[in-house]
Each structure stands twice: as C-alpha cells, then as structure tokens.
Amino acid sequence: MGLLEIISLLKNNKNTLYRAIKWLSVACLLGLSTFLGYKNKQLSESLLMAQNNLEVYEGIVEGKENENRALLLDINQLKSSNDSIIQQLVEESKK
C-alpha cells in the first residue's frame, strides 16, 4: 500500500482521519507532558541545591558557622570550581 493509496483512503473516510489526528495529538501531548515533568524534577533539584548553597555561603560570609550545613555540589561543579572553600575540601580529601 503506497502513500497515495493511504491518503486516498483517509480522504474517503474522514472519521478515521479525525480519529487518527486525535490519537496522534494525545500521543504528542503525553510525550510532551512526560518530558516536561522530567525537566521540572531536574530543575527543582537544581534550584534546591542552589538555594542550600546560597544559604551556606551567606552563613560563611556573615560568620555564622553551622556545622550541620553543607554545600551540595554535583561532580562537574566540584571539578570545575575555583572557590577557595571547595579547593580546601578537595585538598583535605586527598590527604
């Protein structure tokens, strides 16, 4: 069955065409909502990490040392950081 035959068949049966369009739309929306949900989760985790790190840095700057607080970094951030605190942590971990 060629593409022209399929198009001709769909023209003759408009209900089938409308149904196919509806299901294709539903599939696209389902895929999009799944992708957006995944991205939302990733961005929420990044935001929480950034907020925690900001609070820790503010505490360090203000001289409020809370030993229960810790910076949250992923591996790439840890490797690429030029922050003196991070560098001290890396040096200590190597000892």
Secondary structure as GFF3:
##gff-version 3
##sequence-region A 1 95
A	DSSP	alpha_helix	3	12	.	.	.	ID=ss1
A	DSSP	alpha_helix	14	61	.	.	.	ID=ss2
A	DSSP	alpha_helix	75	80	.	.	.	ID=ss3
A	DSSP	alpha_helix	84	94	.	.	.	ID=ss4
###
